[in-house]
């Protein structure tokens, strides 16, 4: 495994694919997600000199996935990302987001409008989360979605590498950053098989990811592996015990029901909608400790005056209410365990 002891960063050129031109950035050298051997860059992607597996680029970005999400198989997902990439070259963030839902037949107009609002507003959430991350050091974001956090970090010139299992979302994320005149190291990859060597990052962050995974323990183990000694893990996720509506299926009290009953209830109210496996703050904290993280603690995400100044008008009233509740001792305790979102912070032992 001597190849894995080489310097962890180099300047990599990212090729053109169709009309979607990719930026040049500095990122750690990826490793094979199967055998952990350092990958070689070629004209169309990466190849592993050890196990001889080939990883072709998708939509101009490295594709190091071993599997796709539950909505599309890999071939269909790649085709959709390539098609969206060609559209992204001629439009802006809102245009490419609308194009995505135009080609997604199973999303009705009401849900489409809701999803578009969520995509366009994700920068506010990204700004809030980014203030929990130091300016120094290399950051890995797992499940970056449409790039709200990546944009906030790049505005501060933070060295961030962002992955997602859905390359179609990475096309939207890259368009978001290009609209701001920025770029980041986007890769299609699985959070359960992170394609970088041990001790590559100072911070690993994941927002609203853990509840979508079949094996969250494996993701947490991988996050610990790629963190440097003393590195920080930062997790945000919807709280299973929240008294508000579940953000995924828009139903009240789903998390308070037993899992089997909750699934049946969602099927009854929302048809074939899939119910993510949301966790309580205590469960999430326990999982991080179970894989060897230390100093794991639960906090309610804080809302600052800066956050209020930069918030969009549609969510500003709710943020003010949250901030006022957070200022009281009882309110802070309640938000820690029953608020809409929990935050878990943990460290890899030095």
N, C-alpha and C positions, 0 to 999 in steps of 0.2 A: 504493500500500500504506500510505497514511497511517493507515488504521484500525488497523493493527497497532502504531502508536506510542502508543496510549492507555495509561493505567495498567493494569498487568497483573493487578490483583486488584480484586474487588468482592464485595459480599455478595449471594449468590444464594439465592433461595428455591426449595426442591425440593418438587414437588407431591405430593399424595396420589394413589395409584393403587390402586383397590380398597380393601382394608383395610390396605395397607402404607404407613404414614406415614413420610416421609423427613425427616431433620433439616435444619437450616439451617447452612451452613458458609461459610467464606471460601476461595475457590479462584481460580487464575488464570482469566482469560477464555479459553474454548476458541477455537481457530481451526479452520477447515475442513481436514480431513485431505487434501483434494484440492488446493485452491487457496491454502491458508494465510491466507485472509481471515478477519477476526474474525467470529464467529457472533453472531446475535441470538437471545436467549431468547424463546420464545413459550409459550403455555399447554400445549402438548403436547411440547415438546422444543426444538430449535434449528433455525434456517434460515440459509443462507448468502446474504447480499445480493449476492455476486459471481457465484457459479456457480449459485445458486438451488436447490441441493440441500437437502433437508429431512431432519433427523435426529430421528425420533420417540423419546421416552423408552421404556425397557423396564423393567418392574418398579419404576417410579418413579425410575429413575436415567438420566442422560444416556447415550445410545447413539450413539457416534461411530465405529462400526466400518465398515470397507469390506468386510469378509468375516468369516466365522465360522471356528471350528476344524474339524478334520478329522472330528469325531464327529457333528455336527449342522449342517444348513444354517441360515441365519439365521432363517427363519420358524419352524422347529421349535425352535430355541434360544430365541427370544423367547417362544414359547408356554410352554415349560418353565419359564423364569424367572418369567413372570407367575404361573403356577400355584404355583410354589414360594414366591413372594412372599406370596400369600394365606395359605399355610400358616404362613409365618414369623411372621405377625402374631399367631398364637395359640399359639406354642410357643417353646422355647429353642434354643440352638445344636445340642445333640444331637438334639432333635426334628426340626429342619429338615434336618439331615444325614441322618438315617434316612429322612425323607420323600423326599429326593433319590434314595436308592438303592432305595426302594420303587417309584419310578416309572421306574427304569432296569433294563430287563429283561435286559440282557446281562451283568450282574454277578452271579456266583454267591454263595451265602452266605459261603463262606470268604473270597473277595476283598472282599465287603462289610464283614465284620468287620475285615479288615486296613485298608481305606480309612477306616473310621470311627475306628480307633485313630490313624491318621495325622492325620486332621482335628483330633481332640481334643487331640493332642499337639503340634500345630504351633506353639502358643504358646511352648513351650520353645525351639524353633529360632529363632522370631522374637525372643525376648529376647536370645539369644546374638548374632544378627546386628545387632540394634538398637544394641548397645554399640559397634559400629564406626561409628556415625553420630552427628554432633554434634547438640546440642540446638538450635543456632541454624540459621536458614536454612530454605528450603522444599525438601521432599523429594518426588521422584516415584518411586513404586514401579511397576515394570513386571512384569506377570504376578503380581498379588498373591494369586491363589488364594483361600483361605478366610480370609485376613486375620490370620494370626498375627503378622507383622511390623507391619502397620498398627496392631494393638492395642498392641503393645509401644511403638511410637513415640507414639501418642496418650496413653498413660499418662504419658509425659514431656512432654506438651503440645507435641510437635513438629508443625509444620505439614506434613502429608503429604497428597498426592494419590495415589490408587492406581488402576491400571487393570488390566483383564484382558480377554482375548478372549471369555471365557465369562461372560455376565451371570448365569447360574445360580449360579456360584461367588461372584459379588458379593453375591447375596442371602444366602448363608451367611455371608460375611464381615461384612456389615452386622449380621446377627443376633448374631454374636460380639461386636461392639463395643457393640451395644445392651444385651446382657446385662451388660456392664461399665459401663453408663451413659455411653458415649462415642460419638463419631461421627467420620467421616472423609469426604474427598471421593472417593467411588467413581464411576468412569466405565467403561463398556464401550468399549474402544478397542483398536486393533491397535498392538503395540509397534513395528511397522515403519512406522507412519504416526501418529506421536504428535500429537495435536490441540492443541498449544499453540505459542506463538510462540518464536522464537529466544531463548536466554538467559533462560528463565523459572524455572530451578531451580538450587539450590546443590548438590544431590546427586541422582544417579540410581542406583537400586539394583535389582537383579534377582536373585532366588534361584530356581534350578532352572527357568530360562526358556530360555536360549540353545539348549539341546539339543533343544527342541521346535520351533524355527523353521526354515522352509525357507530363509530368507535372513538369517542372523545378522549379516552385514555391514551390511545395511540398518538393522537395529535399532540397532547400535552407532553408525552414522552419525547416526541420529535422536537417540540419547541425547546425542551430542556437540553436536548442533545446539541442543537445548533447555537445555543446561547454560550457566551463566554462566561467563565467563572465570575460570579457576582452579578451577572446579567439579570435584567428585569423582564418579567412576564406581566402583561397588562391585558386583562380580559373584560369586555363588556358584553352583556347579554340581557334580553328580556327576562324579567323575573317570573318564574312559574307562579309565585304566590301574589302577584300584583292584583290589586283590587280593580284595576282598569281592564279594558278589553284587550284580549290577546292581539298583538300587532300583526300576526301572520294571518289569522282567520277572522279577525274583527268580531270576536264573540266574548261576552263577559263571563268571568268565572271559570273558564275552561281549565286553567291550571289547578283549580281547587278540587277538581273531580279526579277520581282514580283514572289511570291511563286508559284502560279499556273502555270505560264509560265515556271519557272525553272523546276518544276516537269515534265512537258510535254517534255521539252528539254532533260532532263536526260533520260527519257524513250525512246526517239528517238535515242539518242546517245549510251546509255548504257543498253538498254533492260529493264530488271526488277529491276535494281539497285535502292535501296532506298536512297533518298536524306535527310541526317540529317538536322535538323532545326538549322543551324548556326545562331548566333546572332552577332549584332554589339557590340562593347565595351560599347557604351552608353546604349543599351538595357540590357546588363548583369548587369551593374552598377545599373540601375534603378530597376531591379528585386531584387537585394540584399537589397536595401534600402526599398523596398516594404514589406519585411518580417521582418523588424526591425533591420537590421544591421546598424551600424554607421561608420563614417569615411571611407565610400566606395570610392575608387579611382581607376583610370585606369592607367596602365603603360605598355609600351612595354617591354617584357622580356629582361633583359640585358645579353649581351655576354661579359664575362670577359676573361682575358688572360689565366686563368686556364682552362676555357671552351675550348679555342682554342687548348691548349696543349693536352687535353684529347679527342678531337673530332676525329671521324673516317675520313679517307682520302676522302671518297666520299662526305661528307657534309662540310668539312673544307672550301673550297672556298666560299660557300654560307654564312657560318657563318662569314667569314672575311668581306664580302661585307656588311652584316647586321651590324656588329660592326662599320665599317667605317661610314655608314649612321647614325647610332645611336649617333655618337660623335658630330654631328652638331645640332644646335637648331631646324632648319627647319626639318631636318631628324627625330629627336626625335618626334616632333609634328606629322609628317606624319605617323610614325610607330605606334604611339599611336592609331590612328584611322583607318589607312589603311594597317598596317603591316600584315604579315601572321598569327600572333597569338596575342591575347590580354591577358593581365593579370589584374585581378580584385582582390584587397586586401580590406577586410573589417573587422570590429571588432564587437563582441557582447558587448553591453554596460556593463560596470563594475558594 
